[in-house]
Amino acid sequence: MTTSTKDKGRFDDLLEANRRYAEHFDMGGFDGIARAGVALVTCMDSRIDPLGLLGLKAGDAKIFRNPGGRVTESALEALVLATHLLNVDRILVAPHTRCAMSSATEEEFRTKVGESAGLDAHWQFFHVVDDQEKALREDLAIVRSHPLIPDTVAVGGFIYDVDTGLLRQID
């Protein structure tokens, strides 16, 4: 595999950090199950430390992240697999305060992305959220009613406050 000339060296700092990380890596051979039985659907926002906010560590949970922390088709796929194959018996869906996906309309995102890309982006879909609590309740209903997610799995909705670090349970 070749590296593009324009990308040459742009990952060096991350590769060096990875080498330091690997010096103390102790999860080789781990089977990949969720030791704490937890799956979390949350936003890709860099202010969120998904394991830390729950007091967990690597290997404890399955984490699915996307813009807005929505239960998309891909998130449902991950949750089904996690509940049947990876020891998950608790699912948390946790979007967050001050989320960019709640800051603009679909049309505004398409315009901004199009202007940045220099291309028409009106065909691109974004999971814009008008009302976070309403969207969260809809996502919880989708998870709870999914035929392949057992009734024995606890499903909870929370909003993570990026300014306090606290979760507020919604449902």
CORFEN-V273567 format. One record per residue. N is the residue number from 1. SS is DSSP state (@ for helix, = for strand, . for the rest). OMEGA is omega in whole degrees, -180 to 180 (none if undefined). Layout:
n=N ss=SS omega=OMEGA
n=N ss=SS omega=OMEGA
This chain:
n=1 ss=. omega=-179
n=2 ss=. omega=177
n=3 ss=. omega=177
n=4 ss=. omega=180
n=5 ss=@ omega=-179
n=6 ss=@ omega=-179
n=7 ss=@ omega=-178
n=8 ss=. omega=176
n=9 ss=. omega=-176
n=10 ss=. omega=180
n=11 ss=. omega=-175
n=12 ss=@ omega=-180
n=13 ss=@ omega=-180
n=14 ss=@ omega=177
n=15 ss=@ omega=177
n=16 ss=@ omega=177
n=17 ss=@ omega=178
n=18 ss=@ omega=178
n=19 ss=@ omega=177
n=20 ss=@ omega=178
n=21 ss=@ omega=-177
n=22 ss=@ omega=179
n=23 ss=@ omega=-178
n=24 ss=. omega=-178
n=25 ss=. omega=-177
n=26 ss=. omega=-178
n=27 ss=. omega=177
n=28 ss=. omega=179
n=29 ss=. omega=178
n=30 ss=. omega=-174
n=31 ss=. omega=175
n=32 ss=. omega=176
n=33 ss=. omega=178
n=34 ss=. omega=-174
n=35 ss=. omega=180
n=36 ss=. omega=178
n=37 ss=. omega=-173
n=38 ss== omega=167
n=39 ss== omega=-179
n=40 ss== omega=170
n=41 ss== omega=-179
n=42 ss== omega=-177
n=43 ss== omega=177
n=44 ss=. omega=-177
n=45 ss=. omega=-177
n=46 ss=. omega=176
n=47 ss=. omega=-177
n=48 ss=. omega=172
n=49 ss=. omega=-170
n=50 ss=. omega=179
n=51 ss=. omega=-178
n=52 ss=@ omega=-177
n=53 ss=@ omega=177
n=54 ss=@ omega=-179
n=55 ss=. omega=-178
n=56 ss=. omega=178
n=57 ss=. omega=-180
n=58 ss=. omega=-180
n=59 ss=. omega=-177
n=60 ss=. omega=-170
n=61 ss== omega=170
n=62 ss== omega=-176
n=63 ss== omega=175
n=64 ss== omega=-176
n=65 ss== omega=174
n=66 ss== omega=179
n=67 ss=@ omega=178
n=68 ss=@ omega=-180
n=69 ss=@ omega=-176
n=70 ss=. omega=175
n=71 ss=. omega=179
n=72 ss=. omega=176
n=73 ss=@ omega=179
n=74 ss=@ omega=178
n=75 ss=@ omega=178
n=76 ss=@ omega=177
n=77 ss=@ omega=180
n=78 ss=@ omega=-179
n=79 ss=@ omega=177
n=80 ss=@ omega=179
n=81 ss=@ omega=-178
n=82 ss=@ omega=-178
n=83 ss=@ omega=-178
n=84 ss=@ omega=-173
n=85 ss=@ omega=-169
n=86 ss=. omega=171
n=87 ss=. omega=-178
n=88 ss=. omega=175
n=89 ss=. omega=174
n=90 ss== omega=179
n=91 ss== omega=174
n=92 ss== omega=172
n=93 ss== omega=-170
n=94 ss== omega=168
n=95 ss== omega=-174
n=96 ss== omega=177
n=97 ss=. omega=177
n=98 ss=. omega=180
n=99 ss=. omega=179
n=100 ss=@ omega=-179
n=101 ss=@ omega=176
n=102 ss=@ omega=-172
n=103 ss=. omega=-176
n=104 ss=. omega=177
n=105 ss=. omega=176
n=106 ss=@ omega=-179
n=107 ss=@ omega=179
n=108 ss=@ omega=177
n=109 ss=@ omega=180
n=110 ss=@ omega=179
n=111 ss=@ omega=-179
n=112 ss=@ omega=-180
n=113 ss=@ omega=179
n=114 ss=@ omega=178
n=115 ss=@ omega=179
n=116 ss=@ omega=-177
n=117 ss=@ omega=-175
n=118 ss=. omega=-179
n=119 ss=. omega=174
n=120 ss=. omega=-179
n=121 ss=. omega=-177
n=122 ss=. omega=177
n=123 ss=. omega=-176
n=124 ss=. omega=177
n=125 ss=. omega=175
n=126 ss=. omega=-180
n=127 ss=. omega=180
n=128 ss=. omega=-178
n=129 ss=. omega=178
n=130 ss=. omega=-176
n=131 ss=. omega=-174
n=132 ss=@ omega=-178
n=133 ss=@ omega=178
n=134 ss=@ omega=179
n=135 ss=@ omega=179
n=136 ss=@ omega=179
n=137 ss=@ omega=176
n=138 ss=@ omega=179
n=139 ss=@ omega=178
n=140 ss=@ omega=179
n=141 ss=@ omega=178
n=142 ss=@ omega=-179
n=143 ss=@ omega=-176
n=144 ss=@ omega=-178
n=145 ss=@ omega=-178
n=146 ss=. omega=-176
n=147 ss=. omega=-178
n=148 ss=. omega=174
n=149 ss=. omega=-173
n=150 ss=. omega=177
n=151 ss=. omega=-180
n=152 ss=. omega=180
n=153 ss=. omega=177
n=154 ss== omega=-179
n=155 ss== omega=-179
n=156 ss== omega=178
n=157 ss== omega=-176
n=158 ss== omega=169
n=159 ss== omega=-180
n=160 ss== omega=179
n=161 ss=. omega=-177
n=162 ss=. omega=179
n=163 ss=. omega=180
n=164 ss=. omega=-176
n=165 ss=. omega=-176
n=166 ss=. omega=171
n=167 ss== omega=174
n=168 ss== omega=-178
n=169 ss== omega=-179
n=170 ss=. omega=-176
n=171 ss=. omega=none
